[in-house]
């Protein structure tokens, strides 16, 4: 039976003594957090049986664990030709013809974590190769996500340069669906492990391997120290828009007719093995999405995408107002039935009324024709232009109408009649405002009054009786009108 000598929640017991297995009764240390059990093989080289019982606190739900440790008779060789790992020479008394213990390293592509002994699996950089991640073997952990392929490589090396030297691998239990393929089998052995975890695989998995050498017939074999990789599989997260200054805009955008405006969009995914694409759902007339660009950040986002929205509102889009919504979509992965994750982000946009940005080599006469008026009327709206034939610079703003704040109970039909302007011209200057609609008190619209066809009476006699305060003062006026009497 098992002895009762407990070390934390791990209890040790004396193994059976067959003469082949050596007995060691001194456990040096037990680290319950990492699972490392350290003991001193004072009996020398040979096979040691370790029998333990692992349980939850208080001895609940305990299970026995029984395994063998093979202690090799070696000497450390600091002058070996391998620059990355220490080499150990084997005792020729027991390993005649076999000079070195194989060296095992683990390779993969990871995004380091600020927490130290953990990392996220990622893709190698373009044209790059996987890096040595042996330092992240157990008890460290590698995080990956469902639907994305995991790629690891175990590299074995034997420093004994002989034509008969080969390095193979001994692998413990692997997750269901993991594929193993030998990529090389000379003294530079290589084993590729690929796996795509799905929803059923969420949780923790451990893959262990050792490099085992092989020489001429009759030469004893030796194995490297075993390396284990802890894989923490999480549900694939949805992508996120990265909000903030210089990244994805949060506040609304005010645009001007004739001038291009751009909105930068940045999205990323915590899954470094995922792809993120940014698109728009419904664009205003004339707007477009620019080609995706490679996001260059501070390195904190391993799977990020960048794209820009561009729009130059035309001359008949003054007053357009609404939301433009964008989507960040990840790849759905390789798991059956898995759907892509989509995250939306909307930005409010408004096109200024009555203001137009001049294009290269445009003159007032051309712009006047676009807005259904004359150069003389357009010139009269822009007091800063001291001559109608001045050459305009690209982007120069000109007023193409007069802003008008609606009074109480006004309707569009009455306003255009009073100002002597065609209804179609009003609708062109005020997108979204129908010619048969009523105007809210204080609503601003763009007008082009015609002194020849407009009404003689400026204010109908009945209006002041409805709301004298409206005509007395309006919020934002620098020189408010006096109350009408």
Secondary structure, 3 states (H helix, E strand, C coil): CCCCCEECCEEECCCCCCCCEECCCCEEEEECCCCEEEECCCCCCEEEEEEEEECCHHHCCCEEEEEEEEECCEEEECCCCCCCCCEEEECCCCCCCCCECCEEEEEECEEECCCCCEEEECCCCCCCCCEECHHHCCCCEEEEECCCEEEEEEEEECCCCCCCCEEEEEECCCCCCCEEEEEECCCEEEEEEEEECCHHHCEEEEEEEEEEEECCCCCCCCECCCEEEEEEEECCCCCEECECCCCECCCCEEEEECCEEEEEEEEECCCCCCCEEEEECCCCCCCEECCCECCCCCCCCCCEEEEEEEEECCCCCCCCEEEEEEEEEECCCCCCCCCCCEEEEEEEEEEEEEEEECCCCCCHHHHHHHCCCCHHHHHHCCCCCCCCCCCCCCCCEEECCEEEECCCCCEHHHHHHHHCCCHHHHHHHCCCCCCCCECCCCCEEEECCCCCCCCCCCCCCCHHHHCHHHHHCCCCCCCCCCCCC
